Amino acid sequence: MSSDPGFVEYVCDQLQSAGEISSRKMFGEWAIYSGRKVVALVVDDRLFVRPTAAGRAFIGEPVESPPYPSAKPHFVIEDHIDDRQWLAELVRVTEREIPLPKPKKRKPA
């Protein structure tokens, strides 16, 4: 089942105070970006935030589950999805710990 684009838009709207937030459809589901970093996924209308030590400390005792088979567990965010400030702060602390993506190598001509 693919996520509802309206839900993805709602999540991005909730995160606007976290910085430069965008989404991109990937493999039938959605990636949520903060700047150039993927900070979360939306899969089957559920929000999965990438696990970091700072995110774990912020949440306390997170619920973890893989967003799709063979994926590493992510933090599942359900109870605080409507709390803009809490959600934005989680994304800010998560984004700080995620490294920038490595530049793609150009193929020789």
LUMGUVO-10400 format. One record per residue (C-alpha): residue in three letters; y, z, x. Coordinates in Angstrom, 2 decimals. Example, Ala and Ser with C-alpha at 12.3 -4.5 7.8 and 13.67 -1.06 7.14 Angstrom:
2
{res ALA	py -4.50	pz 7.80	px 12.30}
{res SER	py -1.06	pz 7.14	px 13.67}
% end
This chain:
109
{res MET	py 0.00	pz 0.00	px 0.00}
{res SER	py 3.38	pz -0.96	px 1.37}
{res SER	py 6.39	pz 1.35	px 1.18}
{res ASP	py 9.09	pz 0.78	px -1.40}
{res PRO	py 12.22	pz -0.64	px 0.29}
{res GLY	py 14.27	pz 1.63	px -2.01}
{res PHE	py 12.60	pz 4.69	px -0.48}
{res VAL	py 13.31	pz 3.41	px 3.03}
{res GLU	py 16.96	pz 2.86	px 2.08}
{res TYR	py 17.11	pz 6.41	px 0.67}
{res VAL	py 15.71	pz 7.88	px 3.91}
{res CYS	py 18.21	pz 5.90	px 6.00}
{res ASP	py 21.04	pz 7.06	px 3.74}
{res GLN	py 19.91	pz 10.67	px 4.17}
{res LEU	py 20.09	pz 10.20	px 7.96}
{res GLN	py 23.53	pz 8.57	px 8.23}
{res SER	py 25.17	pz 11.63	px 9.79}
{res ALA	py 22.57	pz 11.54	px 12.61}
{res GLY	py 24.21	pz 8.51	px 14.22}
{res GLU	py 23.44	pz 4.81	px 14.28}
{res ILE	py 20.48	pz 4.64	px 11.87}
{res SER	py 18.69	pz 1.43	px 10.94}
{res SER	py 15.29	pz 0.31	px 9.69}
{res ARG	py 13.03	pz -2.62	px 10.43}
{res LYS	py 9.92	pz -3.81	px 8.68}
{res MET	py 6.98	pz -3.75	px 11.06}
{res PHE	py 3.32	pz -4.46	px 10.36}
{res GLY	py 3.84	pz -4.13	px 6.61}
{res GLU	py 5.58	pz -0.75	px 6.88}
{res TRP	py 8.89	pz 0.47	px 8.30}
{res ALA	py 10.28	pz 1.85	px 11.55}
{res ILE	py 13.42	pz 4.02	px 11.48}
{res TYR	py 15.70	pz 3.69	px 14.49}
{res SER	py 18.36	pz 5.96	px 15.90}
{res GLY	py 20.26	pz 3.60	px 18.16}
{res ARG	py 17.58	pz 1.65	px 20.04}
{res LYS	py 14.89	pz 4.35	px 19.71}
{res VAL	py 12.18	pz 4.51	px 17.04}
{res VAL	py 12.41	pz 8.08	px 15.75}
{res ALA	py 10.30	pz 7.82	px 12.60}
{res LEU	py 8.03	pz 5.66	px 10.48}
{res VAL	py 7.84	pz 5.24	px 6.73}
{res VAL	py 4.26	pz 4.54	px 5.68}
{res ASP	py 3.04	pz 4.59	px 2.07}
{res ASP	py 6.39	pz 6.10	px 1.01}
{res ARG	py 5.96	pz 9.06	px 3.38}
{res LEU	py 8.25	pz 9.94	px 6.29}
{res PHE	py 6.59	pz 10.50	px 9.68}
{res VAL	py 8.86	pz 11.72	px 12.50}
{res ARG	py 7.79	pz 11.22	px 16.10}
{res PRO	py 6.59	pz 14.49	px 17.60}
{res THR	py 8.71	pz 16.10	px 20.31}
{res ALA	py 8.94	pz 19.64	px 21.66}
{res ALA	py 12.48	pz 19.99	px 20.30}
{res GLY	py 11.39	pz 18.71	px 16.88}
{res ARG	py 8.52	pz 21.16	px 16.81}
{res ALA	py 10.86	pz 24.04	px 17.72}
{res PHE	py 13.33	pz 22.94	px 15.04}
{res ILE	py 10.70	pz 22.66	px 12.29}
{res GLY	py 8.72	pz 25.74	px 13.27}
{res GLU	py 5.23	pz 24.93	px 12.01}
{res PRO	py 5.19	pz 21.23	px 11.21}
{res VAL	py 2.57	pz 19.49	px 9.12}
{res GLU	py 1.06	pz 16.77	px 11.29}
{res SER	py -0.87	pz 13.66	px 10.36}
{res PRO	py -1.29	pz 10.18	px 11.80}
{res PRO	py 0.79	pz 7.62	px 9.87}
{res TYR	py -2.04	pz 5.09	px 10.08}
{res PRO	py -5.61	pz 5.04	px 11.46}
{res SER	py -5.83	pz 5.36	px 15.26}
{res ALA	py -2.20	pz 6.57	px 15.53}
{res LYS	py -1.22	pz 9.84	px 17.17}
{res PRO	py -0.20	pz 12.59	px 14.74}
{res HIS	py 3.46	pz 12.64	px 13.67}
{res PHE	py 5.41	pz 15.30	px 11.81}
{res VAL	py 5.10	pz 14.70	px 8.06}
{res ILE	py 8.40	pz 15.43	px 6.31}
{res GLU	py 8.13	pz 16.10	px 2.59}
{res ASP	py 9.81	pz 19.38	px 1.64}
{res HIS	py 13.13	pz 18.61	px 3.37}
{res ILE	py 13.46	pz 14.91	px 2.51}
{res ASP	py 16.42	pz 15.70	px 0.20}
{res ASP	py 18.20	pz 17.98	px 2.69}
{res ARG	py 20.58	pz 15.61	px 4.52}
{res GLN	py 21.81	pz 18.10	px 7.11}
{res TRP	py 18.35	pz 19.38	px 8.02}
{res LEU	py 16.88	pz 15.89	px 8.24}
{res ALA	py 19.79	pz 14.54	px 10.31}
{res GLU	py 19.52	pz 17.44	px 12.76}
{res LEU	py 15.77	pz 16.86	px 13.14}
{res VAL	py 16.43	pz 13.21	px 13.98}
{res ARG	py 19.19	pz 14.13	px 16.46}
{res VAL	py 16.98	pz 16.58	px 18.39}
{res THR	py 14.06	pz 14.13	px 18.27}
{res GLU	py 16.14	pz 11.20	px 19.51}
{res ARG	py 17.37	pz 13.17	px 22.54}
{res GLU	py 13.80	pz 13.58	px 23.82}
{res ILE	py 12.58	pz 10.04	px 23.27}
{res PRO	py 13.13	pz 7.72	px 26.24}
{res LEU	py 14.84	pz 4.37	px 25.81}
{res PRO	py 12.41	pz 1.49	px 25.36}
{res LYS	py 11.53	pz -0.32	px 28.56}
{res PRO	py 13.20	pz -3.72	px 28.92}
{res LYS	py 10.95	pz -6.60	px 28.04}
{res LYS	py 9.95	pz -8.80	px 30.93}
{res ARG	py 10.99	pz -12.41	px 30.67}
{res LYS	py 8.28	pz -14.98	px 30.78}
{res PRO	py 8.59	pz -17.46	px 33.65}
{res ALA	py 9.78	pz -20.88	px 32.56}
% end
